[in-house]
Amino acid sequence: MAGIGFELKKVFRDDSVFAVLRGYSLAAVVTEGPMMLMIVLLVALQRLMMGFGTPYRVREQFLFFMTYAMVFSLLLADTVLLFLDRFISDCIYRRRLQDVMPALYGIAFFLLLLGAPAAGAYLCTLPVGWNVRLAAGLLFCVLLVLWVQMACLSAVKRYEYLLLGFLAGTATALVLAWVFLRLGAAPLSAALWGTALGFLVLLFLYMGQLLACYPSGGWNLVVFFPALQRYAGLLLTGLLLGVGLYGHNFVFWASAYRGQVFPTGVYCARYDVPAFFATLTILPMLVQFVVKLETRFAVRHRAYFDAILYGGRLEDIRAAKQEMEAVLYAELSHMLQMQLIVAIGSVAFLGNFLQTVGLDETMAGTFRVLCFGYCLYGLVKCGTVLLLYFDDRAGACRAAALFAVLSVGGSLVTLALGPDTWGAGFLLAGAVTGFWVLRRLRQYLEQLEYHVFCEQPLFAAPQGGVLCRAEEELARIDRAFAQRRKPREQDRE
């Protein structure tokens, strides 16, 4: 959430308790508000369907479609989001904001080109009507574009519109679903179409904000190809982080413990439900990371590189580095301590509470293990972001790969050992990868001067390759088209 730091720095200039509470509330609402609104939307739609006498089986099918649409759209979009963040940052630094919108169109086009046919082929395997298939397919495609739009909005300090947009989309989805149900539509179709159209309204609202923020640019949809050739590893990093996050669920979906909504639509409630509640326990850690990264570490990081770029003496550079490292390690330590307290409290109290509302002893045990597992996943995610802060793309990719392999492999082992060990594979993946990330970060910082001064090329070399040549050719065509169009517009005037 790149834009929130500017607002947080203003809030935390005042050292009062009220300012601290306001700062943390702002970070929580902006970073986790959309996810919480999504949960509220799901619960509200389930209650709405119950009010119209919808059978449990139909409500289960609706939850299945929503879960699959969100998980797989996020998994596919996560592949490009790290790259998109880097591309937008470069555009801002090089003052080429006119390239952002064409890149957004291009990335959305290629995501839809990959995702829409795959989603369509899968939906055709489900024994539902075409009305439901079209609604579910539209929902998946709209979500794909929304995740990309959110990354672009947050990069230009439009973070408040993310939350306001989600509020508008949520309200629209609920109203439309109610209207469709009142008109006598089938409950599953009504809920899916209401949700899909609500998020489509959200997509248009976000597009309006993006067009107000960025120049329209041209129609060169491959303007990002040269950057893609340079930062291709970020695609792999994003994909592997997504596989590590969802891979342990997929293992249990394919197991003998799975449930079936449709012959090709599976889930594992005995694992998915504890995993969902355990995911919520890392929200304090993520909020803390955003607050401290944007208000303390980012300032020291900027001071260090300003000392390098603007003629600082060697002792000034070393002093700035020591301050940056001290702040980084102190905030990481504080963040982990706070999350450990949250995890212990969740294990001690929330686990017992969940048993009173429907979780059996095995599911509660899985929840307790996953509380610590997601705590360590938060460390992996935050550590990966910090590695990218220092442009250690190779280290970030290796961390993501290690986490993905251990998450899937460890879950396969615990699946074979039995329900009493469920969640331990994800916990092990987080522990091993978290230790590796901290070690990598420490080693990289010890040799930071080498990476800054000695790894950079002495002379700028022109980029080559298929992607660069394709971008140059399409840019030439775009310029030629713009030149031919200009005289026609002048003639009309």
N, C-alpha and C positions, 0 to 999 in steps of 0.2 A: 504494500500500500504506500507507494512512493510519496504521494502528496501529503499524507497526514503529518509528516514530520514538521512542516512549516507551521501548522496550527499548534502542534504540541509544544514547540519551542516558545511560542507566545504565551501559552497557558502556564508553563512551568517557570516563567520568569518570576512569578510571584511564589514565594516559598510557603504560603499559608496552606493549612490543611484543606481548605476549600478548593484551592487551585490544584492540589495533588489529586483530590477526589474527582474534580472536573476533568483533569487530564486523563486519568485512567478510565473514566466513564466514556469520554470521547473515543479513546482508542478501542475500548470494548465494543461500542456501538458501531464504529466504522469497520473494524476488522472482522468482527463476528456477527454483526447485525444481520447481514444477508443470509447467513446460514441459519440463524435462529428464526428468521422470518420464514425460511423454507420449511422448517420443522413446524412452525405455527400453521402454515398453509396446509401441510399434510394432515395435521390433527383436525383442523377446522373442516376440511373437506370430508374427512372420515365421519365427523360428527354430523355434518350436513347430510351425508348419504344415509346415516343411521336414522336421522329424523324423517327421511322419506321411505323408511322401511326397507332399505337395501339389504339383501342377505349378506352374511359374513363372507361367503365365497366370492362375491362380486367385489366387496371392499378389499379383499386380499388380492384380487387381480389388479385393482387400481394401484395398490401399494407396490405391487410387482412392477408395473409399467413405470411408475414414478422412480423407483429405486434404480432400475436398469437404465432409464434415460439419464439420470443424474450421474451415476457411477461411470458409465461408459463415455458420456460426453466429457466429463471431467478428465478421464483417463486419456482420451484423445487430445483434448485441448491442452492438458498439462505438458504434452510433448513440445508444444511451440511457445508456451508462455514465458519460460526463461529466456528463450531467444528473442521474443518480442520485447521484453523488458530491456534487454541489452540494445536492441535496434533503436527503440525510442530514445534511450539515453544518448546514444550516438547522434541521433538526429537533433536532439536538443543541444548537445555540445557543439555540433557542426553548423547549427542554425539552418537546418534543412527540414523544417517542420512540414513543408509541402510533400515530403515523402511518406508521412505517417499514414494518411488516409488511403493512398494507393496500396500501401503495405497491408493495412487492415483489410481492404477488399480482397487483396490477393490471398492472404492467409486464410480468411474466411472461405474463399472459393475453394482452395485446395483441401481444407478440412471437410467441407461439404462434399467435395468430389470423392474423398475417401470414405467418409462416414455415412452419407446418405445411402449409397448402394448397399453397403454392408448392413445397415439398419433395415433397409427394405427387404433384403434377402432373408434376414432373420425373422422379421415380422410375418413374412409369408409362410413360415413354418408353424405359426401359432393358429389354433382353431378359433379365430375370432373373425368378425365381419370386417369388411373393408372400411367401414366408418371408423372403427376402433383403430385399425392399422394406420389410416391416414392421420388420425389425431396423435397417436403415439409417435409416428414418424416426424410429424411437424414439431412436436415437443422436443424431440431429440435434436433436430436441426436448429431450432431456435436457441436451445441451451448452448450448443456448440458456438454459435456466434456471440451469445451473451458473455461467455467467459472471456473471449477475446476483447470485446468492447470494454469490459470491466478493467482489464489490464491497461487499456489506453486511457480511460478516464482517470484512474488513480495516478497516472504519471504526470498529470497536469493539474494537480491539486483540486480535482473535481470530485473528491471522495464523498462529499456530502450527498451528491446526486446518486451515488450508488445505493445508499440507504433509502433516500426518498423515492427513487425509481422502484426499488423492491417493494416498498409500501404500496405504491400505485399499482404495480403488477399483481401483488397479492390480493388487494381489494378488488381489482378487476376480475381476477380468476374466480374469487368467491361469488361475486355478483353474477357473472356469466353462468357459472355452474348452477346457482340457484334458479336463474331464469330458465335454463334448459330443463332442469328437473320439473319446474312448475309447468312447462309446456308439454310435459309427458315424454321427454326423451329417455332412452335407456340410461340407467344410473351410471354405468361404466363409461359410456360414450359421452354423457353430459359432463362428468367430472374431468375426463381427459381433454375434451374440446375446450371447456372453461379454462383449464390450466394452460393449455397450449396458446389460446388466444390472449390470455392475460399476460403471458410472457412475451407474446408477439408485440403487444402494446408497449411493454417494457423495452423491447428491442428498438422500437421506433423512437421512444423517448431518449434512450441513450444515443441513438444515431443523431438526433437533433443537437444534443449536447456536444457530441464529437465534432460535428460540422461547425458549431460555434467556437470550438477551441482551436481547431487546426485548419490551415488553408486547404482548399479542396484538392489541390494538386492535379496531376494528370490522370491518365488511365493506364499507366504502365503497371500492371498488376504483379510484375516480377521485379519491382524496384528493390526488393529485399534480397534478391538472389546473391549479389556480391557479399553481403553480410552473412548470408546463410552459408556460403562457401567458407568464410572465415570462422564462423562460430557454429559449425555443424555439430560439434560435441555437446552443445547445450540442448539440442533436440534429444540426444540419447540420455542426457542427464535427467531431463524432465520425464521422459518415458520410464526410465528405471525407477525414479522416485515414486511414480504412480503405481508401477507394478509392485514395488515393495509395500506400498500403503494398502493396496487392495488385494495383493496376491494371496495373502493368508486366508481371506474370505473365499477367493476362488477355489482354493484347495478343498475347503469344506463343502462348497457348492457341488463339487464333483465327487464327493464321497458317498458312502452308503447311508450317511446320516442326513442327507439332503431331503428337503420336501419338494413337491412338485405342484406348481400352480397350473402349468401346462406340461405336456410331454417334453418340450424343449425349454421350459421355463422353470428354473430351479432356484432354491435358496436353502439356507440352513439356519433355521430360527434358533436352534440351541447354541449357535456360535454368533450369528449376526446380531441378535438382541444384546448380549453382553458386550459385544464389540461396539455397538452404537452408544451405549451408555458410557463405556470407558473412553470413547472419543471425546465426549463432552468434558471430561475431567482435565484435558490439556488446554482448555480455553484460557485459564489464568496465565499459563506459561507463554502462550502466543501473544497475549496482550502485553505482558511484561516485556517480552522480547521487542515488540514494536516500540513501546514507550522508551526503553533504555537505548535501543539501537538508534532511534531517531533523535533523542534528546541529549545523549551523552557521548556514545561511541562515534556517531557520525561527525560530531563537532571535532573530536580529537583526530579522527581519520582525515578530515579536511585540513586541520592545522598541520598535520605531518606532511601531506603532499603540497600544501602551500609553501611550507618551508623549503621543499625541494624545488618547486617550480619558480619561486620568486626570490631566489638568491639568498636563502638562509645559510648561515655558517654551519660547519660540520657539527659543532657542539649543539647548535639549535635543532638540527635535524635529529640528532641522537636523543636530545631531551624530549622532543615531540613524540618520538617513537616510544620512549619509555612511558610517557603519560598515556599514549594510546593503548599500549599493552596492558598497563595497570587498570585502566578503565574497562577494557575488554574482559580480562580475566575476573575482575571483581563483579561485573554485571552477570557474566555467565554463572559464576558461583552463587550469586544471590538468586538468580532465576531458578537454578536447579534446587537450591535449598527450599525455596517457596513451593515449587512443584512437588517436591518430595513430601512436604507437609500436606499438600492437597491430596496426593495419592494415598498417603497413610490414612487421612481422614475419610476418604472415599471408601477405602477397604474396610475400615472399622465401622463406619456408620451407614454409608449409602448401600453397601453390600447387604447388610441386614435388612434395610428398608426395602430393597428390591425383592428380597425373598418374601416379604409380606404382601407384595402386589403381583406375584405370579411367577417369579423365577424360582426354579428348583435349586437344590443344593449344588448340583454340578454346574449349572449356569452361573450361579453366584460365585463359585470358585473360579470359573473362567473370567468373570468380570474382575475379580480381585487381581488375578495375574495380569490381565490386559491393562489395568490401571497403571501398573509400573511399565508395561510394554509401551504404551502410548507416551508415557513420560519420557522414556528414552528415545522414542521416535521423534518427539519434539526437539530433543537435543540434536539428533541427526539432521533434522530439517533446518534448525537454526545454524548449526555448524556449517552446513552446505552453503547457506546464504552468506555466511561470513567468509568462506573460502572464495566465493564469487565476488565479494566485496574487494578482495585483493587480486582478483582476476586469475585465481588458481582454478582454471576450468578443468584441467586434467585431474586434480585432486577431488573436485566436486563430482566428476563423472565416476571416478573409482569408488568414492563413498556410496554413490547411488547404486552402482553395480553390486557392491558388497552387500548392501542392505537388501536389495531385491533377491539376490541368490539365497541369502540366509533366511529371509522371511518366508520364501516359498519352500526351501529345503527343510527348514526347521519345522514348519507347519506339517509337512508330509511325515516327518518323523513322529511328531506328537499325535498326529492322526492315527498312526499305526500303534502307538503306545496306549491309547485309550483316552476317554473324556477327562480323566483326572489330570492329564498333562496339557490339555488344550490351552493355547495362549502362550505356552512357554517358548515355542519356536519364534514367535514375534518378539517376545521379551529378549531372547538370546540375540536375535538380529539387531535389535536396538542397542543392547549392551555392547556387543562387539563393534558395531559400526560407530557408535558414539565414542568409544575409546579410540578407535582409529582416526576419527575426524579430529578429536582434540589433539591427538599426537601429531597429525598432519599439520594442523593449524599452528601448533607450537614450533615445529620444524620450519615451516614456511616463514614464520615471523623472525626466527633466528637468522634466516638468510634473506631477509626482506630487501636489504640494500643490493644484494646481488640480483634479485629478481627485478628490482626497479631500474638499476643502472646498467646491468650487463646483459639482460635477456632481450632488450629492445634492439631492433635493427639499426645499424648506423645510417642507412639510406633507405628511403621509402621506395619499395619495389612495386611496379605495377602488377595488379592482380591478373591472373589468367584463369583458364578453366572454362568448362562448359557453361556453368551458371552465369559467370561474368559475361561471356560472349552472348548468351541468350538475353541477358538484361540490356546490354548495349544495343543489340539489334532491335529489341522492342522499344527501347527509349528513342531510337532513331525514327522508328515508324510513328511513335506517339508525337514527336516533334513535327514530323512532316504533316501529320494529320492536323495538328494545331495550326500550322502555317496556312494550310489550305482552307481551314474553317474561318480564320480571321478575316480574309477579304470578303467572304460571303456574308458575314455578320455586318461588316461595314457597308456593303451594298444594300442590305435590308434597311439599315438606318438611314 
